Amino acid sequence: MKHQTLVDKNLEYVWHPFTQMGVYRQHDPIIIEKGKGSYLYDTKGRRYLDGYASLWVNVHGHNNKRLNKAIEKQLKSISHSTLLGSSNIPSILLAEKLVEITPASLRKVFYSDTGSAAVEIAIKMAYQYWKNIDPVKYRKKNKFVTLKNGYHGDTIGSVSVGGIETFHQIFNDLIFENIQVACPSFYHSQYLTEEALRDAVLSQIEHVLRTRADEIVGVVMEPLVQGATGLFVHPEGFLKGVEQLCRKYNVLMIVDEVATGFGRTGALFACEHENVEPDIMCLGKAITGGYLPLAATLTSQRIYEAFLSDQHGLKTFFHGHTYTGNQVVCALALENIQMIEENKLIRHIQKTSKVLDKQLRQLATHPHVGNVRGRGLMYAVELVADADKKMPLAIATVERIISECKRRGLMIRNLENIVTFVPVLSMSKREIKKMTSIFENVLLDVLE
Ligand SMILES: *Cc1c(COP(=O)(O)O)cnc(C)c1O
């Protein structure tokens, strides 16, 4: 089909996510037709380096033969049955593998299909856990401790534990109340050292837990890096500190590794950096290598056992999605994990991360670069109008930079005035350098 016909049909029929369609309509859209390795190709035959890993999901590159084969192989047996009342082979094998590779505390796997659902499940499980143990003693437990600028998805429950003001304003009457503490982002704080910031936020959390533990179900957080709201990197020891507080005050620790899981931060899971053993972990995004939707909520044995009973209606977790444990996605996820291991992808990421870090930090002296931060292959360059005052660069200018990058063959995204680099995880050093040099040239040209 011709590009223009697709453009017309796109505008006629498709409502795009997180998009002001009134603005979208004014521009010629990019329509992706195919992918190969680290590149995307559009209907005009243009090629783009995938610097946002197709929204932080792509692991081994597009159109990977082995991943494609894993899908085809499963299709020849069966595409889908259901986990309601029956089980299936790939979902069993994947659950075993997930338990093997995640922190030792996690022993059971509950499947779903989006990160938002994985979080929704985590908060419902955590809430019911206390009611199952002792409905009288824990009757007041109905709140979570959350971080400002947290992002956990877009369903009502996951928005409720998120920390984005705009969402909370719009849906205020629908979301439930939580206890929000500060976002430990050093660049945006008034503290002189990262340790001082860490200790201040930890003591804020401790104060909340000490005074209100009877109302608190658990702490919900993205470990190490708060991604979707601006790639805020936590100070070293913060995650461990939260874990210690959860243990001290006996509340559940729920980590949302939907973005950070499967290598993104330079370890298979962000929790590994600080030897953290959460009660619940949410996984999604890169779990299938970025090919098909799958998510999982992993829990400890203690939580699982609190739901056990010999009567069906008692203590049961009443939650499930139609495609829970779908065979094709589970077989694909298993292959993805095997490839991560066989290709020694984590070591590769640790090496390419050094290149990305070095390249981006060279830009730090630019008058409009306020801050460069990140872990693994998850980096942000915060653009400012005035570096001393940390005043954001005008959004129109940031958008010009992003669209000029696209014009020169690099697909990246901005979160307000923060430009993010979240490339395909298997990207080569050369491709990483190409990505940063396109950006650098655009930056110099646009901000001339
Ligand atoms: C993307 C993301 C989600 C939501 O996942 P969806 O699949 O988009 O529903 C939740 N938590 C974090 C940390 C994410 O990055």
The ligand as an SDF file (V2000), in Angstrom:
LIG
                    3D

 15 15  0  0  0  0  0  0  0  0999 V2000
    6.2910    0.6530   30.9450 C   0  0  0  0  0  0  0  0  0  0  0  0
    6.1730    0.5020   32.4070 C   0  0  0  0  0  0  0  0  0  0  0  0
    4.9910    0.0190   33.0050 C   0  0  0  0  0  0  0  0  0  0  0  0
    3.7410   -0.2430   32.2110 C   0  0  0  0  0  0  0  0  0  0  0  0
    3.8740   -1.2800   31.3190 O   0  0  0  0  0  0  0  0  0  0  0  0
    2.7790   -1.4280   30.1170 P   0  0  0  0  0  0  0  0  0  0  0  0
    3.1800   -2.6950   29.4540 O   0  0  0  0  0  0  0  0  0  0  0  0
    2.9610   -0.2180   29.2640 O   0  0  0  0  0  0  0  0  0  0  0  0
    1.4550   -1.4880   30.7540 O   0  0  0  0  0  0  0  0  0  0  0  0
    4.9870   -0.1700   34.3560 C   0  0  0  0  0  0  0  0  0  0  0  0
    6.0600    0.0940   35.0970 N   0  0  0  0  0  0  0  0  0  0  0  0
    7.2070    0.5610   34.5810 C   0  0  0  0  0  0  0  0  0  0  0  0
    8.3760    0.8290   35.4680 C   0  0  0  0  0  0  0  0  0  0  0  0
    7.2960    0.7970   33.2140 C   0  0  0  0  0  0  0  0  0  0  0  0
    8.4230    1.2960   32.6860 O   0  0  0  0  0  0  0  0  0  0  0  0
  1  2  1  0
  2  3  1  0
  2 14  2  0
  3  4  1  0
  3 10  2  0
  4  5  1  0
  5  6  1  0
  6  7  2  0
  6  8  1  0
  6  9  1  0
 10 11  1  0
 11 12  2  0
 12 13  1  0
 12 14  1  0
 14 15  1  0
M  END
$$$$
